Amino acid sequence: MYAHDVILLDGTPPPKIRAYARADLIPYTTVNYTVAKISTIDNVGNGTRFIATDTNGKTYSARKIVLATGVRDVLPNFPGMDVIWGTGAFWCL
């Protein structure tokens, strides 16, 4: 399984991308929490706001949230597809 459309990391296995991301975040001591809940509030006149609550109970407010859930490629079933996928065979949408 490989990630696609990740700038500079296209074709990299997702566990390796996660390892790169975790390593990049180490210097940032303020990035050390897990979001446990996201809710919305109607900020009258200013649109909807999101409130994210971490596992320690601290809240964060934002106008936008990106949820990245991932994708799993389901390749056509014929011999050799796993070898040429991403180099000689591609999905066309």
PDB file of N, CA, C and O in Angstrom:
ATOM      1  N   MET A   1       0.845  -1.170   0.000  1.00  0.00           N
ATOM      2  CA  MET A   1       0.000   0.000   0.000  1.00  0.00           C
ATOM      3  C   MET A   1       0.892   1.235   0.000  1.00  0.00           C
ATOM      4  O   MET A   1       1.831   1.334   0.790  1.00  0.00           O
ATOM      5  N   TYR A   2       0.594   2.168  -0.886  1.00  0.00           N
ATOM      6  CA  TYR A   2       1.405   3.375  -1.017  1.00  0.00           C
ATOM      7  C   TYR A   2       0.512   4.605  -1.044  1.00  0.00           C
ATOM      8  O   TYR A   2      -0.635   4.537  -1.487  1.00  0.00           O
ATOM      9  N   ALA A   3       1.036   5.726  -0.570  1.00  0.00           N
ATOM     10  CA  ALA A   3       0.300   6.990  -0.600  1.00  0.00           C
ATOM     11  C   ALA A   3       0.467   7.639  -1.959  1.00  0.00           C
ATOM     12  O   ALA A   3       1.499   7.485  -2.613  1.00  0.00           O
ATOM     13  N   HIS A   4      -0.558   8.369  -2.379  1.00  0.00           N
ATOM     14  CA  HIS A   4      -0.526   9.057  -3.662  1.00  0.00           C
ATOM     15  C   HIS A   4      -0.846  10.527  -3.458  1.00  0.00           C
ATOM     16  O   HIS A   4      -1.548  10.892  -2.515  1.00  0.00           O
ATOM     17  N   ASP A   5      -0.335  11.361  -4.334  1.00  0.00           N
ATOM     18  CA  ASP A   5      -0.596  12.800  -4.309  1.00  0.00           C
ATOM     19  C   ASP A   5      -0.092  13.478  -3.036  1.00  0.00           C
ATOM     20  O   ASP A   5      -0.677  14.465  -2.591  1.00  0.00           O
ATOM     21  N   VAL A   6       0.975  12.965  -2.452  1.00  0.00           N
ATOM     22  CA  VAL A   6       1.624  13.611  -1.317  1.00  0.00           C
ATOM     23  C   VAL A   6       2.893  14.244  -1.865  1.00  0.00           C
ATOM     24  O   VAL A   6       3.818  13.540  -2.271  1.00  0.00           O
ATOM     25  N   ILE A   7       2.937  15.560  -1.877  1.00  0.00           N
ATOM     26  CA  ILE A   7       4.062  16.268  -2.486  1.00  0.00           C
ATOM     27  C   ILE A   7       5.382  15.753  -1.910  1.00  0.00           C
ATOM     28  O   ILE A   7       5.554  15.678  -0.694  1.00  0.00           O
ATOM     29  N   LEU A   8       6.283  15.409  -2.776  1.00  0.00           N
ATOM     30  CA  LEU A   8       7.624  14.898  -2.498  1.00  0.00           C
ATOM     31  C   LEU A   8       7.652  13.489  -1.908  1.00  0.00           C
ATOM     32  O   LEU A   8       8.728  12.917  -1.739  1.00  0.00           O
ATOM     33  N   LEU A   9       6.480  12.918  -1.590  1.00  0.00           N
ATOM     34  CA  LEU A   9       6.449  11.583  -0.994  1.00  0.00           C
ATOM     35  C   LEU A   9       5.526  10.629  -1.744  1.00  0.00           C
ATOM     36  O   LEU A   9       5.149   9.589  -1.204  1.00  0.00           O
ATOM     37  N   ASP A  10       5.152  10.967  -2.986  1.00  0.00           N
ATOM     38  CA  ASP A  10       4.253  10.111  -3.747  1.00  0.00           C
ATOM     39  C   ASP A  10       4.844   8.706  -3.866  1.00  0.00           C
ATOM     40  O   ASP A  10       6.017   8.550  -4.205  1.00  0.00           O
ATOM     41  N   GLY A  11       4.046   7.705  -3.591  1.00  0.00           N
ATOM     42  CA  GLY A  11       4.511   6.323  -3.659  1.00  0.00           C
ATOM     43  C   GLY A  11       5.170   5.829  -2.389  1.00  0.00           C
ATOM     44  O   GLY A  11       5.644   4.694  -2.344  1.00  0.00           O
ATOM     45  N   THR A  12       5.211   6.658  -1.352  1.00  0.00           N
ATOM     46  CA  THR A  12       5.813   6.260  -0.077  1.00  0.00           C
ATOM     47  C   THR A  12       4.779   5.508   0.760  1.00  0.00           C
ATOM     48  O   THR A  12       3.618   5.917   0.802  1.00  0.00           O
ATOM     49  N   PRO A  13       5.167   4.425   1.423  1.00  0.00           N
ATOM     50  CA  PRO A  13       4.210   3.710   2.281  1.00  0.00           C
ATOM     51  C   PRO A  13       3.715   4.613   3.424  1.00  0.00           C
ATOM     52  O   PRO A  13       4.519   5.320   4.031  1.00  0.00           O
ATOM     53  N   PRO A  14       2.416   4.603   3.725  1.00  0.00           N
ATOM     54  CA  PRO A  14       1.864   5.456   4.778  1.00  0.00           C
ATOM     55  C   PRO A  14       2.589   5.356   6.132  1.00  0.00           C
ATOM     56  O   PRO A  14       2.773   6.390   6.774  1.00  0.00           O
ATOM     57  N   PRO A  15       3.012   4.166   6.604  1.00  0.00           N
ATOM     58  CA  PRO A  15       3.723   4.153   7.882  1.00  0.00           C
ATOM     59  C   PRO A  15       5.003   5.000   7.862  1.00  0.00           C
ATOM     60  O   PRO A  15       5.375   5.600   8.870  1.00  0.00           O
ATOM     61  N   LYS A  16       5.660   5.038   6.720  1.00  0.00           N
ATOM     62  CA  LYS A  16       6.870   5.840   6.601  1.00  0.00           C
ATOM     63  C   LYS A  16       6.525   7.335   6.627  1.00  0.00           C
ATOM     64  O   LYS A  16       7.255   8.123   7.228  1.00  0.00           O
ATOM     65  N   ILE A  17       5.425   7.730   5.984  1.00  0.00           N
ATOM     66  CA  ILE A  17       4.989   9.125   6.019  1.00  0.00           C
ATOM     67  C   ILE A  17       4.642   9.530   7.447  1.00  0.00           C
ATOM     68  O   ILE A  17       5.003  10.622   7.884  1.00  0.00           O
ATOM     69  N   ARG A  18       3.942   8.656   8.184  1.00  0.00           N
ATOM     70  CA  ARG A  18       3.622   8.956   9.583  1.00  0.00           C
ATOM     71  C   ARG A  18       4.890   9.118  10.404  1.00  0.00           C
ATOM     72  O   ARG A  18       4.971  10.007  11.251  1.00  0.00           O
ATOM     73  N   ALA A  19       5.881   8.269  10.163  1.00  0.00           N
ATOM     74  CA  ALA A  19       7.156   8.372  10.890  1.00  0.00           C
ATOM     75  C   ALA A  19       7.842   9.692  10.582  1.00  0.00           C
ATOM     76  O   ALA A  19       8.391  10.326  11.484  1.00  0.00           O
ATOM     77  N   TYR A  20       7.821  10.123   9.313  1.00  0.00           N
ATOM     78  CA  TYR A  20       8.398  11.422   8.940  1.00  0.00           C
ATOM     79  C   TYR A  20       7.664  12.545   9.674  1.00  0.00           C
ATOM     80  O   TYR A  20       8.293  13.452  10.219  1.00  0.00           O
ATOM     81  N   ALA A  21       6.326  12.480   9.684  1.00  0.00           N
ATOM     82  CA  ALA A  21       5.531  13.532  10.324  1.00  0.00           C
ATOM     83  C   ALA A  21       5.822  13.601  11.816  1.00  0.00           C
ATOM     84  O   ALA A  21       6.009  14.687  12.364  1.00  0.00           O
ATOM     85  N   ARG A  22       5.862  12.452  12.473  1.00  0.00           N
ATOM     86  CA  ARG A  22       6.158  12.446  13.916  1.00  0.00           C
ATOM     87  C   ARG A  22       7.543  13.020  14.188  1.00  0.00           C
ATOM     88  O   ARG A  22       7.719  13.792  15.131  1.00  0.00           O
ATOM     89  N   ALA A  23       8.526  12.651  13.372  1.00  0.00           N
ATOM     90  CA  ALA A  23       9.886  13.173  13.549  1.00  0.00           C
ATOM     91  C   ALA A  23       9.920  14.688  13.339  1.00  0.00           C
ATOM     92  O   ALA A  23      10.620  15.402  14.057  1.00  0.00           O
ATOM     93  N   ASP A  24       9.160  15.175  12.349  1.00  0.00           N
ATOM     94  CA  ASP A  24       9.118  16.619  12.094  1.00  0.00           C
ATOM     95  C   ASP A  24       8.479  17.387  13.242  1.00  0.00           C
ATOM     96  O   ASP A  24       8.810  18.553  13.459  1.00  0.00           O
ATOM     97  N   LEU A  25       7.568  16.756  13.984  1.00  0.00           N
ATOM     98  CA  LEU A  25       6.871  17.438  15.072  1.00  0.00           C
ATOM     99  C   LEU A  25       7.642  17.443  16.392  1.00  0.00           C
ATOM    100  O   LEU A  25       7.290  18.197  17.300  1.00  0.00           O
ATOM    101  N   ILE A  26       8.675  16.629  16.518  1.00  0.00           N
ATOM    102  CA  ILE A  26       9.425  16.539  17.778  1.00  0.00           C
ATOM    103  C   ILE A  26       9.894  17.894  18.300  1.00  0.00           C
ATOM    104  O   ILE A  26       9.755  18.145  19.497  1.00  0.00           O
ATOM    105  N   PRO A  27      10.443  18.785  17.465  1.00  0.00           N
ATOM    106  CA  PRO A  27      10.903  20.077  17.996  1.00  0.00           C
ATOM    107  C   PRO A  27       9.787  20.964  18.534  1.00  0.00           C
ATOM    108  O   PRO A  27      10.053  21.887  19.305  1.00  0.00           O
ATOM    109  N   TYR A  28       8.552  20.702  18.142  1.00  0.00           N
ATOM    110  CA  TYR A  28       7.433  21.535  18.562  1.00  0.00           C
ATOM    111  C   TYR A  28       6.824  20.968  19.847  1.00  0.00           C
ATOM    112  O   TYR A  28       5.947  20.105  19.798  1.00  0.00           O
ATOM    113  N   THR A  29       7.287  21.451  20.977  1.00  0.00           N
ATOM    114  CA  THR A  29       6.849  20.905  22.269  1.00  0.00           C
ATOM    115  C   THR A  29       5.374  21.170  22.548  1.00  0.00           C
ATOM    116  O   THR A  29       4.787  20.520  23.412  1.00  0.00           O
ATOM    117  N   THR A  30       4.766  22.114  21.831  1.00  0.00           N
ATOM    118  CA  THR A  30       3.347  22.402  22.056  1.00  0.00           C
ATOM    119  C   THR A  30       2.439  21.416  21.323  1.00  0.00           C
ATOM    120  O   THR A  30       1.235  21.379  21.577  1.00  0.00           O
ATOM    121  N   VAL A  31       3.001  20.624  20.423  1.00  0.00           N
ATOM    122  CA  VAL A  31       2.198  19.645  19.677  1.00  0.00           C
ATOM    123  C   VAL A  31       2.339  18.304  20.373  1.00  0.00           C
ATOM    124  O   VAL A  31       3.232  17.515  20.065  1.00  0.00           O
ATOM    125  N   ASN A  32       1.437  18.058  21.322  1.00  0.00           N
ATOM    126  CA  ASN A  32       1.514  16.820  22.082  1.00  0.00           C
ATOM    127  C   ASN A  32       0.148  16.492  22.679  1.00  0.00           C
ATOM    128  O   ASN A  32       0.012  16.347  23.893  1.00  0.00           O
ATOM    129  N   TYR A  33      -0.846  16.378  21.830  1.00  0.00           N
ATOM    130  CA  TYR A  33      -2.179  16.059  22.300  1.00  0.00           C
ATOM    131  C   TYR A  33      -2.944  15.278  21.246  1.00  0.00           C
ATOM    132  O   TYR A  33      -2.549  15.219  20.082  1.00  0.00           O
ATOM    133  N   THR A  34      -4.037  14.686  21.673  1.00  0.00           N
ATOM    134  CA  THR A  34      -4.911  13.946  20.779  1.00  0.00           C
ATOM    135  C   THR A  34      -6.308  14.543  20.887  1.00  0.00           C
ATOM    136  O   THR A  34      -6.823  14.722  21.990  1.00  0.00           O
ATOM    137  N   VAL A  35      -6.917  14.849  19.762  1.00  0.00           N
ATOM    138  CA  VAL A  35      -8.278  15.380  19.769  1.00  0.00           C
ATOM    139  C   VAL A  35      -9.240  14.243  20.058  1.00  0.00           C
ATOM    140  O   VAL A  35      -9.220  13.211  19.388  1.00  0.00           O
ATOM    141  N   ALA A  36     -10.083  14.443  21.066  1.00  0.00           N
ATOM    142  CA  ALA A  36     -11.049  13.428  21.466  1.00  0.00           C
ATOM    143  C   ALA A  36     -12.449  13.730  20.948  1.00  0.00           C
ATOM    144  O   ALA A  36     -13.261  12.820  20.778  1.00  0.00           O
ATOM    145  N   LYS A  37     -12.734  15.023  20.692  1.00  0.00           N
ATOM    146  CA  LYS A  37     -14.087  15.407  20.297  1.00  0.00           C
ATOM    147  C   LYS A  37     -14.037  16.705  19.498  1.00  0.00           C
ATOM    148  O   LYS A  37     -13.238  17.595  19.791  1.00  0.00           O
ATOM    149  N   ILE A  38     -14.903  16.804  18.483  1.00  0.00           N
ATOM    150  CA  ILE A  38     -15.061  18.041  17.724  1.00  0.00           C
ATOM    151  C   ILE A  38     -16.548  18.371  17.706  1.00  0.00           C
ATOM    152  O   ILE A  38     -17.378  17.526  17.369  1.00  0.00           O
ATOM    153  N   SER A  39     -16.874  19.601  18.070  1.00  0.00           N
ATOM    154  CA  SER A  39     -18.266  20.042  18.034  1.00  0.00           C
ATOM    155  C   SER A  39     -18.340  21.387  17.311  1.00  0.00           C
ATOM    156  O   SER A  39     -17.313  22.009  17.041  1.00  0.00           O
ATOM    157  N   THR A  40     -19.548  21.828  17.004  1.00  0.00           N
ATOM    158  CA  THR A  40     -19.725  23.101  16.319  1.00  0.00           C
ATOM    159  C   THR A  40     -20.539  24.053  17.175  1.00  0.00           C
ATOM    160  O   THR A  40     -21.358  23.637  17.995  1.00  0.00           O
ATOM    161  N   ILE A  41     -20.296  25.339  16.966  1.00  0.00           N
ATOM    162  CA  ILE A  41     -21.130  26.362  17.578  1.00  0.00           C
ATOM    163  C   ILE A  41     -21.468  27.373  16.488  1.00  0.00           C
ATOM    164  O   ILE A  41     -20.663  27.617  15.589  1.00  0.00           O
ATOM    165  N   ASP A  42     -22.642  27.951  16.571  1.00  0.00           N
ATOM    166  CA  ASP A  42     -23.033  28.972  15.610  1.00  0.00           C
ATOM    167  C   ASP A  42     -22.579  30.306  16.155  1.00  0.00           C
ATOM    168  O   ASP A  42     -23.145  30.817  17.122  1.00  0.00           O
ATOM    169  N   ASN A  43     -21.557  30.871  15.536  1.00  0.00           N
ATOM    170  CA  ASN A  43     -21.008  32.155  15.933  1.00  0.00           C
ATOM    171  C   ASN A  43     -21.781  33.219  15.151  1.00  0.00           C
ATOM    172  O   ASN A  43     -21.359  33.625  14.069  1.00  0.00           O
ATOM    173  N   VAL A  44     -22.906  33.667  15.695  1.00  0.00           N
ATOM    174  CA  VAL A  44     -23.840  34.548  14.994  1.00  0.00           C
ATOM    175  C   VAL A  44     -23.103  35.707  14.321  1.00  0.00           C
ATOM    176  O   VAL A  44     -22.352  36.446  14.958  1.00  0.00           O
ATOM    177  N   GLY A  45     -23.340  35.840  13.015  1.00  0.00           N
ATOM    178  CA  GLY A  45     -22.717  36.903  12.237  1.00  0.00           C
ATOM    179  C   GLY A  45     -21.344  36.549  11.703  1.00  0.00           C
ATOM    180  O   GLY A  45     -20.857  37.206  10.783  1.00  0.00           O
ATOM    181  N   ASN A  46     -20.706  35.525  12.258  1.00  0.00           N
ATOM    182  CA  ASN A  46     -19.366  35.133  11.816  1.00  0.00           C
ATOM    183  C   ASN A  46     -19.300  33.693  11.334  1.00  0.00           C
ATOM    184  O   ASN A  46     -18.209  33.166  11.117  1.00  0.00           O
ATOM    185  N   GLY A  47     -20.444  33.050  11.164  1.00  0.00           N
ATOM    186  CA  GLY A  47     -20.458  31.678  10.663  1.00  0.00           C
ATOM    187  C   GLY A  47     -20.202  30.647  11.744  1.00  0.00           C
ATOM    188  O   GLY A  47     -20.070  30.974  12.924  1.00  0.00           O
ATOM    189  N   THR A  48     -20.135  29.409  11.321  1.00  0.00           N
ATOM    190  CA  THR A  48     -19.928  28.295  12.239  1.00  0.00           C
ATOM    191  C   THR A  48     -18.480  28.231  12.697  1.00  0.00           C
ATOM    192  O   THR A  48     -17.564  28.471  11.910  1.00  0.00           O
ATOM    193  N   ARG A  49     -18.271  27.909  13.964  1.00  0.00           N
ATOM    194  CA  ARG A  49     -16.935  27.681  14.524  1.00  0.00           C
ATOM    195  C   ARG A  49     -16.887  26.243  15.021  1.00  0.00           C
ATOM    196  O   ARG A  49     -17.902  25.673  15.421  1.00  0.00           O
ATOM    197  N   PHE A  50     -15.704  25.677  14.988  1.00  0.00           N
ATOM    198  CA  PHE A  50     -15.489  24.330  15.499  1.00  0.00           C
ATOM    199  C   PHE A  50     -14.745  24.418  16.820  1.00  0.00           C
ATOM    200  O   PHE A  50     -13.850  25.246  16.990  1.00  0.00           O
ATOM    201  N   ILE A  51     -15.121  23.565  17.742  1.00  0.00           N
ATOM    202  CA  ILE A  51     -14.427  23.457  19.022  1.00  0.00           C
ATOM    203  C   ILE A  51     -13.877  22.044  19.115  1.00  0.00           C
ATOM    204  O   ILE A  51     -14.636  21.075  19.119  1.00  0.00           O
ATOM    205  N   ALA A  52     -12.564  21.928  19.189  1.00  0.00           N
ATOM    206  CA  ALA A  52     -11.909  20.628  19.347  1.00  0.00           C
ATOM    207  C   ALA A  52     -11.480  20.500  20.798  1.00  0.00           C
ATOM    208  O   ALA A  52     -10.890  21.421  21.364  1.00  0.00           O
ATOM    209  N   THR A  53     -11.775  19.368  21.389  1.00  0.00           N
ATOM    210  CA  THR A  53     -11.395  19.108  22.780  1.00  0.00           C
ATOM    211  C   THR A  53     -10.393  17.971  22.801  1.00  0.00           C
ATOM    212  O   THR A  53     -10.649  16.900  22.251  1.00  0.00           O
ATOM    213  N   ASP A  54      -9.241  18.203  23.439  1.00  0.00           N
ATOM    214  CA  ASP A  54      -8.224  17.149  23.480  1.00  0.00           C
ATOM    215  C   ASP A  54      -8.469  16.203  24.644  1.00  0.00           C
ATOM    216  O   ASP A  54      -9.383  16.413  25.441  1.00  0.00           O
ATOM    217  N   THR A  55      -7.657  15.171  24.740  1.00  0.00           N
ATOM    218  CA  THR A  55      -7.843  14.149  25.774  1.00  0.00           C
ATOM    219  C   THR A  55      -7.564  14.672  27.178  1.00  0.00           C
ATOM    220  O   THR A  55      -7.890  14.010  28.164  1.00  0.00           O
ATOM    221  N   ASN A  56      -6.960  15.859  27.274  1.00  0.00           N
ATOM    222  CA  ASN A  56      -6.733  16.481  28.588  1.00  0.00           C
ATOM    223  C   ASN A  56      -7.839  17.463  28.944  1.00  0.00           C
ATOM    224  O   ASN A  56      -7.802  18.063  30.018  1.00  0.00           O
ATOM    225  N   GLY A  57      -8.831  17.643  28.057  1.00  0.00           N
ATOM    226  CA  GLY A  57      -9.946  18.538  28.321  1.00  0.00           C
ATOM    227  C   GLY A  57      -9.735  19.964  27.829  1.00  0.00           C
ATOM    228  O   GLY A  57     -10.636  20.792  27.962  1.00  0.00           O
ATOM    229  N   LYS A  58      -8.576  20.274  27.268  1.00  0.00           N
ATOM    230  CA  LYS A  58      -8.310  21.610  26.743  1.00  0.00           C
ATOM    231  C   LYS A  58      -9.053  21.773  25.419  1.00  0.00           C
ATOM    232  O   LYS A  58      -9.140  20.830  24.632  1.00  0.00           O
ATOM    233  N   THR A  59      -9.597  22.988  25.171  1.00  0.00           N
ATOM    234  CA  THR A  59     -10.346  23.229  23.944  1.00  0.00           C
ATOM    235  C   THR A  59      -9.598  24.180  23.013  1.00  0.00           C
ATOM    236  O   THR A  59      -8.812  25.024  23.445  1.00  0.00           O
ATOM    237  N   TYR A  60      -9.872  24.012  21.720  1.00  0.00           N
ATOM    238  CA  TYR A  60      -9.273  24.813  20.664  1.00  0.00           C
ATOM    239  C   TYR A  60     -10.397  25.223  19.721  1.00  0.00           C
ATOM    240  O   TYR A  60     -11.273  24.417  19.406  1.00  0.00           O
ATOM    241  N   SER A  61     -10.374  26.470  19.272  1.00  0.00           N
ATOM    242  CA  SER A  61     -11.399  26.990  18.390  1.00  0.00           C
ATOM    243  C   SER A  61     -10.823  27.194  16.990  1.00  0.00           C
ATOM    244  O   SER A  61      -9.675  27.613  16.838  1.00  0.00           O
ATOM    245  N   ALA A  62     -11.632  26.893  15.966  1.00  0.00           N
ATOM    246  CA  ALA A  62     -11.177  27.063  14.593  1.00  0.00           C
ATOM    247  C   ALA A  62     -12.355  27.337  13.667  1.00  0.00           C
ATOM    248  O   ALA A  62     -13.496  26.988  13.971  1.00  0.00           O
ATOM    249  N   ARG A  63     -12.059  27.969  12.532  1.00  0.00           N
ATOM    250  CA  ARG A  63     -13.085  28.181  11.520  1.00  0.00           C
ATOM    251  C   ARG A  63     -13.175  27.002  10.567  1.00  0.00           C
ATOM    252  O   ARG A  63     -14.222  26.763   9.966  1.00  0.00           O
ATOM    253  N   LYS A  64     -12.081  26.264  10.429  1.00  0.00           N
ATOM    254  CA  LYS A  64     -12.055  25.114   9.515  1.00  0.00           C
ATOM    255  C   LYS A  64     -11.283  23.974  10.169  1.00  0.00           C
ATOM    256  O   LYS A  64     -10.385  24.192  10.983  1.00  0.00           O
ATOM    257  N   ILE A  65     -11.654  22.760   9.794  1.00  0.00           N
ATOM    258  CA  ILE A  65     -10.961  21.565  10.282  1.00  0.00           C
ATOM    259  C   ILE A  65     -10.743  20.640   9.094  1.00  0.00           C
ATOM    260  O   ILE A  65     -11.633  20.472   8.260  1.00  0.00           O
ATOM    261  N   VAL A  66      -9.579  20.052   9.019  1.00  0.00           N
ATOM    262  CA  VAL A  66      -9.279  19.080   7.969  1.00  0.00           C
ATOM    263  C   VAL A  66      -9.263  17.697   8.610  1.00  0.00           C
ATOM    264  O   VAL A  66      -8.501  17.442   9.544  1.00  0.00           O
ATOM    265  N   LEU A  67     -10.100  16.819   8.105  1.00  0.00           N
ATOM    266  CA  LEU A  67     -10.112  15.435   8.565  1.00  0.00           C
ATOM    267  C   LEU A  67      -9.517  14.580   7.452  1.00  0.00           C
ATOM    268  O   LEU A  67     -10.085  14.499   6.363  1.00  0.00           O
ATOM    269  N   ALA A  68      -8.404  13.957   7.712  1.00  0.00           N
ATOM    270  CA  ALA A  68      -7.743  13.112   6.725  1.00  0.00           C
ATOM    271  C   ALA A  68      -7.902  11.663   7.153  1.00  0.00           C
ATOM    272  O   ALA A  68      -7.276  11.221   8.116  1.00  0.00           O
ATOM    273  N   THR A  69      -8.735  10.930   6.440  1.00  0.00           N
ATOM    274  CA  THR A  69      -9.039   9.562   6.849  1.00  0.00           C
ATOM    275  C   THR A  69      -8.301   8.512   6.042  1.00  0.00           C
ATOM    276  O   THR A  69      -8.244   7.349   6.441  1.00  0.00           O
ATOM    277  N   GLY A  70      -7.733   8.907   4.908  1.00  0.00           N
ATOM    278  CA  GLY A  70      -6.971   7.961   4.098  1.00  0.00           C
ATOM    279  C   GLY A  70      -7.820   7.260   3.052  1.00  0.00           C
ATOM    280  O   GLY A  70      -9.047   7.350   3.060  1.00  0.00           O
ATOM    281  N   VAL A  71      -7.155   6.573   2.171  1.00  0.00           N
ATOM    282  CA  VAL A  71      -7.790   5.862   1.067  1.00  0.00           C
ATOM    283  C   VAL A  71      -7.082   4.528   0.888  1.00  0.00           C
ATOM    284  O   VAL A  71      -5.871   4.436   1.088  1.00  0.00           O
ATOM    285  N   ARG A  72      -7.802   3.529   0.527  1.00  0.00           N
ATOM    286  CA  ARG A  72      -7.205   2.223   0.253  1.00  0.00           C
ATOM    287  C   ARG A  72      -7.400   1.913  -1.224  1.00  0.00           C
ATOM    288  O   ARG A  72      -8.526   1.907  -1.722  1.00  0.00           O
ATOM    289  N   ASP A  73      -6.294   1.655  -1.923  1.00  0.00           N
ATOM    290  CA  ASP A  73      -6.373   1.294  -3.334  1.00  0.00           C
ATOM    291  C   ASP A  73      -6.842  -0.151  -3.468  1.00  0.00           C
ATOM    292  O   ASP A  73      -6.340  -1.040  -2.781  1.00  0.00           O
ATOM    293  N   VAL A  74      -7.790  -0.376  -4.342  1.00  0.00           N
ATOM    294  CA  VAL A  74      -8.217  -1.723  -4.678  1.00  0.00           C
ATOM    295  C   VAL A  74      -7.782  -1.940  -6.123  1.00  0.00           C
ATOM    296  O   VAL A  74      -8.398  -1.427  -7.058  1.00  0.00           O
ATOM    297  N   LEU A  75      -6.725  -2.696  -6.284  1.00  0.00           N
ATOM    298  CA  LEU A  75      -6.137  -2.894  -7.602  1.00  0.00           C
ATOM    299  C   LEU A  75      -6.864  -3.986  -8.383  1.00  0.00           C
ATOM    300  O   LEU A  75      -7.389  -4.931  -7.795  1.00  0.00           O
ATOM    301  N   PRO A  76      -6.893  -3.850  -9.714  1.00  0.00           N
ATOM    302  CA  PRO A  76      -7.448  -4.936 -10.527  1.00  0.00           C
ATOM    303  C   PRO A  76      -6.683  -6.231 -10.254  1.00  0.00           C
ATOM    304  O   PRO A  76      -5.475  -6.211 -10.018  1.00  0.00           O
ATOM    305  N   ASN A  77      -7.383  -7.328 -10.288  1.00  0.00           N
ATOM    306  CA  ASN A  77      -6.792  -8.613  -9.932  1.00  0.00           C
ATOM    307  C   ASN A  77      -6.195  -9.302 -11.156  1.00  0.00           C
ATOM    308  O   ASN A  77      -6.850 -10.118 -11.803  1.00  0.00           O
ATOM    309  N   PHE A  78      -4.935  -8.960 -11.467  1.00  0.00           N
ATOM    310  CA  PHE A  78      -4.236  -9.745 -12.476  1.00  0.00           C
ATOM    311  C   PHE A  78      -2.761  -9.800 -12.120  1.00  0.00           C
ATOM    312  O   PHE A  78      -2.232  -8.870 -11.511  1.00  0.00           O
ATOM    313  N   PRO A  79      -2.094 -10.881 -12.496  1.00  0.00           N
ATOM    314  CA  PRO A  79      -0.709 -11.102 -12.090  1.00  0.00           C
ATOM    315  C   PRO A  79       0.209  -9.948 -12.495  1.00  0.00           C
ATOM    316  O   PRO A  79       0.167  -9.471 -13.628  1.00  0.00           O
ATOM    317  N   GLY A  80       1.037  -9.513 -11.548  1.00  0.00           N
ATOM    318  CA  GLY A  80       2.025  -8.473 -11.810  1.00  0.00           C
ATOM    319  C   GLY A  80       1.554  -7.058 -11.548  1.00  0.00           C
ATOM    320  O   GLY A  80       2.370  -6.137 -11.578  1.00  0.00           O
ATOM    321  N   MET A  81       0.252  -6.841 -11.288  1.00  0.00           N
ATOM    322  CA  MET A  81      -0.247  -5.487 -11.050  1.00  0.00           C
ATOM    323  C   MET A  81       0.464  -4.839  -9.864  1.00  0.00           C
ATOM    324  O   MET A  81       0.793  -3.654  -9.913  1.00  0.00           O
ATOM    325  N   ASP A  82       0.703  -5.603  -8.801  1.00  0.00           N
ATOM    326  CA  ASP A  82       1.368  -5.027  -7.628  1.00  0.00           C
ATOM    327  C   ASP A  82       2.784  -4.551  -7.952  1.00  0.00           C
ATOM    328  O   ASP A  82       3.303  -3.661  -7.278  1.00  0.00           O
ATOM    329  N   VAL A  83       3.407  -5.125  -8.962  1.00  0.00           N
ATOM    330  CA  VAL A  83       4.769  -4.749  -9.352  1.00  0.00           C
ATOM    331  C   VAL A  83       4.779  -3.456 -10.167  1.00  0.00           C
ATOM    332  O   VAL A  83       5.667  -2.622  -9.992  1.00  0.00           O
ATOM    333  N   ILE A  84       3.798  -3.285 -11.058  1.00  0.00           N
ATOM    334  CA  ILE A  84       3.810  -2.117 -11.946  1.00  0.00           C
ATOM    335  C   ILE A  84       2.952  -0.959 -11.446  1.00  0.00           C
ATOM    336  O   ILE A  84       2.970   0.118 -12.041  1.00  0.00           O
ATOM    337  N   TRP A  85       2.197  -1.162 -10.357  1.00  0.00           N
ATOM    338  CA  TRP A  85       1.312  -0.119  -9.844  1.00  0.00           C
ATOM    339  C   TRP A  85       2.136   1.121  -9.458  1.00  0.00           C
ATOM    340  O   TRP A  85       3.099   1.026  -8.697  1.00  0.00           O
ATOM    341  N   GLY A  86       1.751   2.252  -9.984  1.00  0.00           N
ATOM    342  CA  GLY A  86       2.415   3.512  -9.649  1.00  0.00           C
ATOM    343  C   GLY A  86       3.613   3.828 -10.533  1.00  0.00           C
ATOM    344  O   GLY A  86       4.136   4.941 -10.480  1.00  0.00           O
ATOM    345  N   THR A  87       4.045   2.897 -11.324  1.00  0.00           N
ATOM    346  CA  THR A  87       5.166   3.165 -12.234  1.00  0.00           C
ATOM    347  C   THR A  87       4.757   2.925 -13.682  1.00  0.00           C
ATOM    348  O   THR A  87       5.178   3.665 -14.571  1.00  0.00           O
ATOM    349  N   GLY A  88       3.951   1.911 -13.931  1.00  0.00           N
ATOM    350  CA  GLY A  88       3.511   1.614 -15.290  1.00  0.00           C
ATOM    351  C   GLY A  88       2.006   1.513 -15.384  1.00  0.00           C
ATOM    352  O   GLY A  88       1.464   1.466 -16.488  1.00  0.00           O
ATOM    353  N   ALA A  89       1.316   1.479 -14.255  1.00  0.00           N
ATOM    354  CA  ALA A  89      -0.152   1.423 -14.221  1.00  0.00           C
ATOM    355  C   ALA A  89      -0.629   2.469 -13.228  1.00  0.00           C
ATOM    356  O   ALA A  89      -0.090   2.584 -12.127  1.00  0.00           O
ATOM    357  N   PHE A  90      -1.655   3.242 -13.624  1.00  0.00           N
ATOM    358  CA  PHE A  90      -2.185   4.328 -12.786  1.00  0.00           C
ATOM    359  C   PHE A  90      -3.688   4.350 -12.899  1.00  0.00           C
ATOM    360  O   PHE A  90      -4.251   3.869 -13.882  1.00  0.00           O
ATOM    361  N   TRP A  91      -4.357   4.918 -11.875  1.00  0.00           N
ATOM    362  CA  TRP A  91      -5.799   5.151 -11.946  1.00  0.00           C
ATOM    363  C   TRP A  91      -6.015   6.435 -12.712  1.00  0.00           C
ATOM    364  O   TRP A  91      -5.264   7.395 -12.539  1.00  0.00           O
ATOM    365  N   CYS A  92      -7.003   6.468 -13.535  1.00  0.00           N
ATOM    366  CA  CYS A  92      -7.402   7.692 -14.236  1.00  0.00           C
ATOM    367  C   CYS A  92      -8.832   8.011 -13.815  1.00  0.00           C
ATOM    368  O   CYS A  92      -9.748   7.224 -14.053  1.00  0.00           O
ATOM    369  N   LEU A  93      -9.008   9.135 -13.207  1.00  0.00           N
ATOM    370  CA  LEU A  93     -10.344   9.530 -12.751  1.00  0.00           C
ATOM    371  C   LEU A  93     -10.939  10.571 -13.664  1.00  0.00           C
ATOM    372  O   LEU A  93     -12.061  11.023 -13.436  1.00  0.00           O
TER     373      LEU A  93
END
